[in-house]
Amino acid sequence: MRFVAIPPELDVNSGNAALVNAALLAGLYPKILSIGPENGQMRTLTNQTASFHPSSVNFGKNQMEFGVTHLAYFTLM
């Protein structure tokens, strides 16, 4: 569903998932966590270990089940 009509000449890259993901990553940088594919360990882009806070709704969940390799965060404590 679209809320506004986008002219076709401005919508040429909406089907390019790699480009859309790159734009999102650039906009969210540096608040990105990388999830290791082999062990599910979350790390910041500066290689700092990260985990969910016990009060988070994601606490206790397996990061591998999110189906993504990167997450954005708001605050790192």
Secondary structure as the mmCIF struct_conf table of DSSP 4:
data_model
#
loop_
_struct_conf.conf_type_id
_struct_conf.id
_struct_conf.beg_label_comp_id
_struct_conf.beg_label_asym_id
_struct_conf.beg_label_seq_id
_struct_conf.end_label_comp_id
_struct_conf.end_label_asym_id
_struct_conf.end_label_seq_id
BEND BEND1 PHE A 3 VAL A 4
HELX_RH_3T_P HELX_RH_3T_P1 PRO A 8 LEU A 10
TURN_TY1_P TURN_TY1_P1 VAL A 12 GLY A 15
HELX_RH_AL_P HELX_RH_AL_P1 ALA A 17 LEU A 28
TURN_TY1_P TURN_TY1_P2 TYR A 29 PRO A 30
BEND BEND2 LYS A 31 LYS A 31
STRN STRN1 ILE A 32 ILE A 35
TURN_TY1_P TURN_TY1_P3 PRO A 37 ASN A 39
STRN STRN2 MET A 42 THR A 44
TURN_TY1_P TURN_TY1_P4 LEU A 45 THR A 46
STRN STRN3 THR A 49 ALA A 50
TURN_TY1_P TURN_TY1_P5 PRO A 54 SER A 55
BEND BEND3 SER A 56 SER A 56
TURN_TY1_P TURN_TY1_P6 VAL A 57 GLY A 60
HELX_RH_3T_P HELX_RH_3T_P2 GLN A 63 PHE A 66
BEND BEND4 THR A 69 THR A 69
STRN STRN4 HIS A 70 ALA A 72
BEND BEND5 PHE A 74 PHE A 74
#
